């Protein structure tokens, strides 16, 4: 392993506490951390446990958790280390360290399938297969309820190539729908108009009486929030499918 060189003490306190900076940079890190009697990975683990036992969960713990990861401590190992230490130093301390460690090791064991990778991009769940409306979709879609009171909101997820049929929202004194893309790439199209690409953060306002469809791009998973606008006598009229001759022009 390369020799550890630390300058944080002088960078932060050099003009205020030169002696402390010297002890931090030259003795603690310059000598102690470079001592080969304990291997570097073990030293990182000991330091994390020592900080955890002292209830220190500031940037110094983050620094040493990141050091531990760089030294080869895996997600499985750090979880076992924190769990073991929590029995001796306190359960709340374990929780506090886990919150930080979870972020630092979040990319470990990264998912390889496209659906899981898509799910990892957003804060909303993918939900269950959208079986109740499957006859109005080409391809597989998923539905997750976000809100069922005041305003109805669902997170709708489409596998690549999946789209719903042309349809129209009806309603008196209100009604319609709002779409907000939360992950992936998709399309929205109104009858007689060009398709609009949708990316995370894009918002589409759909008035009542407008014939339209929406769904995933041919090569991307796609998720949007579907927000139902309150109104009187609201309903949804499902129409013909968006066939391949209409859809393949998006490729």
C-alpha positions as CSV (number, residue, x, y, z in Angstrom):
1,X,0.0,0.0,0.0
2,X,1.2,3.6,-0.7
3,X,2.3,5.7,2.2
4,X,-0.5,7.7,3.8
5,X,0.0,11.4,3.6
6,X,-2.4,13.7,5.4
7,X,-2.6,17.5,5.3
8,X,-6.0,18.1,6.7
9,X,-4.6,19.4,10.0
10,X,-2.5,22.1,8.4
11,X,-5.1,22.9,5.8
12,X,-7.7,23.6,8.4
13,X,-5.8,24.6,11.6
14,X,-2.3,25.5,10.4
15,X,-2.7,29.1,11.2
16,X,-4.6,28.6,14.5
17,X,-3.2,25.4,16.1
18,X,0.0,24.4,14.4
19,X,1.0,21.9,17.1
20,X,-2.4,20.1,16.8
21,X,-2.0,20.1,13.1
22,X,1.4,18.6,13.4
23,X,0.2,15.8,15.6
24,X,-2.7,15.1,13.3
25,X,-0.8,15.1,10.0
26,X,2.6,13.8,11.1
27,X,2.0,11.6,14.1
28,X,-1.5,10.2,13.9
29,X,-1.5,9.7,10.1
30,X,2.1,10.1,9.2
31,X,3.4,7.5,11.7
32,X,0.5,5.6,13.3
33,X,-1.5,5.0,10.1
34,X,1.6,3.9,8.3
35,X,2.6,1.4,11.0
36,X,2.6,-2.0,9.4
37,X,2.0,-4.0,12.6
38,X,-1.7,-3.9,11.8
39,X,-2.9,-4.2,8.2
40,X,-4.6,-1.1,6.7
41,X,-8.0,-2.7,6.3
42,X,-8.1,-3.8,10.0
43,X,-7.0,-0.3,11.1
44,X,-9.9,1.2,9.1
45,X,-12.3,-1.2,10.8
46,X,-11.0,-0.4,14.3
47,X,-11.2,3.3,13.6
48,X,-14.8,3.1,12.4
49,X,-15.8,1.1,15.6
50,X,-13.9,3.5,17.8
51,X,-15.8,6.5,16.4
52,X,-19.1,4.7,16.5
53,X,-18.5,3.8,20.2
54,X,-17.9,7.5,20.9
55,X,-21.1,8.5,19.2
56,X,-19.2,10.5,16.5
57,X,-21.2,10.6,13.3
58,X,-19.9,13.7,11.6
59,X,-17.7,14.1,8.6
60,X,-14.8,12.3,10.4
61,X,-16.9,9.1,10.5
62,X,-17.8,9.5,6.8
63,X,-14.1,9.9,6.0
64,X,-13.2,6.7,7.8
65,X,-16.1,4.8,6.3
66,X,-15.0,5.8,2.9
67,X,-11.5,4.8,3.8
68,X,-12.8,1.4,4.9
69,X,-14.5,0.9,1.6
70,X,-11.4,1.9,-0.3
71,X,-9.4,-0.6,1.9
72,X,-11.7,-3.4,0.7
73,X,-14.4,-3.6,3.4
74,X,-17.5,-4.9,1.6
75,X,-21.1,-4.0,2.2
76,X,-21.7,-7.4,3.8
77,X,-18.7,-6.9,6.1
78,X,-19.5,-3.3,7.2
79,X,-23.1,-4.4,7.9
80,X,-21.8,-7.2,10.1
81,X,-19.2,-4.9,11.8
82,X,-21.8,-2.3,12.7
83,X,-24.3,-4.9,13.9
84,X,-21.7,-6.6,16.1
85,X,-20.5,-3.3,17.6
86,X,-24.1,-2.1,18.2
87,X,-24.6,-4.8,20.8
88,X,-21.7,-3.4,22.8
89,X,-21.8,0.3,22.3
90,X,-25.5,1.0,21.8
91,X,-28.3,0.3,19.3
92,X,-29.0,3.9,18.4
93,X,-25.3,4.4,17.5
94,X,-25.7,1.5,15.2
95,X,-28.7,3.1,13.5
96,X,-26.8,6.4,13.1
97,X,-23.8,4.7,11.5
98,X,-26.0,2.5,9.2
99,X,-27.6,5.7,7.8
100,X,-24.2,6.9,6.7
101,X,-22.8,3.5,5.6
102,X,-25.8,2.7,3.5
103,X,-25.1,5.8,1.3
104,X,-21.4,5.0,1.0
105,X,-21.9,1.4,0.0
106,X,-25.1,2.0,-2.0
107,X,-23.5,1.1,-5.4
108,X,-22.0,-2.2,-4.1
109,X,-23.6,-5.2,-5.5
110,X,-25.1,-3.1,-8.2
111,X,-28.0,-4.6,-10.0
112,X,-27.4,-6.0,-13.5
113,X,-31.0,-6.4,-14.7
114,X,-32.5,-3.4,-16.4
115,X,-35.7,-3.3,-14.4
116,X,-33.8,-3.2,-11.1
117,X,-31.4,-0.6,-12.4
118,X,-34.4,1.5,-13.4
119,X,-36.0,1.1,-10.0
120,X,-32.7,2.3,-8.4
121,X,-33.0,5.6,-10.3
122,X,-36.2,6.8,-8.6
123,X,-37.6,7.2,-5.1
124,X,-41.0,5.8,-6.0
125,X,-41.6,2.0,-6.1
126,X,-42.3,0.3,-9.4
127,X,-45.2,-1.6,-7.8
128,X,-47.1,-4.6,-9.1
129,X,-47.9,-5.7,-12.6
130,X,-50.8,-3.5,-13.9
131,X,-53.0,-6.5,-14.6
132,X,-56.3,-4.7,-14.1
133,X,-55.5,-2.4,-17.1
134,X,-53.4,-4.9,-19.1
135,X,-55.9,-5.0,-22.0
136,X,-55.3,-1.3,-22.6
137,X,-51.5,-1.7,-22.9
138,X,-49.1,-3.2,-25.4
139,X,-46.3,-4.7,-23.3
140,X,-45.9,-5.0,-19.5
141,X,-46.7,-2.1,-17.2
142,X,-46.6,-1.7,-13.4
143,X,-48.6,0.4,-11.0
144,X,-47.7,1.7,-7.6
145,X,-50.1,3.9,-5.5
146,X,-48.6,7.1,-4.2
147,X,-51.8,8.8,-2.9
148,X,-55.4,7.8,-2.8
149,X,-56.8,10.8,-0.8
150,X,-57.3,14.4,-1.8
151,X,-55.6,13.8,-5.2
152,X,-55.1,10.4,-6.7
153,X,-51.5,9.8,-7.8
154,X,-50.0,6.6,-9.2
155,X,-46.5,5.8,-10.3
156,X,-46.8,4.1,-13.7
157,X,-43.8,2.1,-15.0
158,X,-43.5,0.9,-18.6
159,X,-41.0,-1.7,-19.8
160,X,-39.2,-0.7,-23.1
161,X,-41.6,-0.6,-25.9
162,X,-44.7,-0.6,-23.7
163,X,-47.4,2.0,-24.3
164,X,-51.0,2.4,-23.5
165,X,-53.9,2.7,-26.0
166,X,-55.1,6.0,-27.3
167,X,-57.6,7.3,-24.7
168,X,-59.5,10.4,-23.7
169,X,-60.2,11.8,-20.2
170,X,-63.6,13.2,-19.8
171,X,-65.0,15.4,-17.0
172,X,-67.1,18.4,-16.1
173,X,-65.7,21.4,-14.2
174,X,-62.2,20.0,-14.1
175,X,-60.8,16.6,-14.8
176,X,-57.9,15.6,-17.0
177,X,-54.5,14.3,-15.9
178,X,-51.0,15.5,-15.2
179,X,-47.9,13.4,-16.0
180,X,-44.5,13.9,-14.4
181,X,-41.6,11.8,-15.6
182,X,-39.6,10.4,-12.7
183,X,-37.2,8.0,-14.4
184,X,-36.2,6.8,-17.9
185,X,-37.3,8.0,-21.2
186,X,-40.8,8.0,-22.7
187,X,-43.2,9.6,-25.1
188,X,-46.5,11.5,-25.0
189,X,-48.5,12.2,-28.1
190,X,-51.8,13.9,-28.8
191,X,-53.9,13.0,-31.8
192,X,-52.7,14.9,-34.9
193,X,-49.5,16.2,-33.2
194,X,-45.9,15.0,-33.1
195,X,-44.8,12.8,-30.2
196,X,-43.1,14.6,-27.2
197,X,-40.1,13.0,-25.6
198,X,-40.3,12.9,-21.8
199,X,-37.3,12.8,-19.4
200,X,-37.1,13.1,-15.6
201,X,-38.7,16.3,-14.4
202,X,-40.8,16.9,-17.6
203,X,-44.4,17.6,-16.9
204,X,-47.4,17.2,-19.3
205,X,-50.8,18.7,-18.6
206,X,-53.6,16.8,-20.4
207,X,-57.0,18.5,-20.6
208,X,-60.2,16.7,-20.9
209,X,-61.4,15.7,-24.4
210,X,-57.9,15.3,-25.8
211,X,-57.1,12.0,-27.5
212,X,-53.6,10.8,-26.6
213,X,-51.3,8.0,-25.5
214,X,-48.1,7.7,-23.5
215,X,-45.5,5.1,-22.9
216,X,-41.8,4.1,-22.9
217,X,-39.3,4.7,-25.6
218,X,-38.4,1.5,-27.6
219,X,-35.0,1.1,-25.8
220,X,-35.7,2.5,-22.3
221,X,-37.7,1.8,-19.2
222,X,-40.0,4.7,-18.3
223,X,-41.9,5.8,-15.2
224,X,-44.2,8.8,-14.6
225,X,-46.5,10.0,-11.9
226,X,-50.1,10.0,-13.1
227,X,-52.0,12.7,-11.2
228,X,-55.8,12.7,-11.6
229,X,-57.2,16.2,-11.7
230,X,-60.4,16.5,-9.7
231,X,-63.6,17.2,-11.5
232,X,-67.3,16.2,-11.8
233,X,-68.4,13.2,-13.8
234,X,-64.9,12.1,-14.6
235,X,-64.2,9.0,-16.7
236,X,-61.7,7.5,-19.0
237,X,-62.5,6.4,-22.5
238,X,-60.1,3.7,-23.9
239,X,-59.7,3.6,-27.6
240,X,-57.6,1.7,-30.2
241,X,-54.0,0.5,-29.6
242,X,-51.0,2.4,-30.7
243,X,-50.0,-0.1,-33.4
244,X,-46.4,-0.8,-34.5
245,X,-46.8,1.4,-37.7
246,X,-47.4,4.4,-35.4
247,X,-45.0,3.5,-32.7
248,X,-41.9,2.3,-34.7
249,X,-41.4,5.8,-36.1
250,X,-40.0,6.7,-32.7
251,X,-37.0,4.4,-33.1
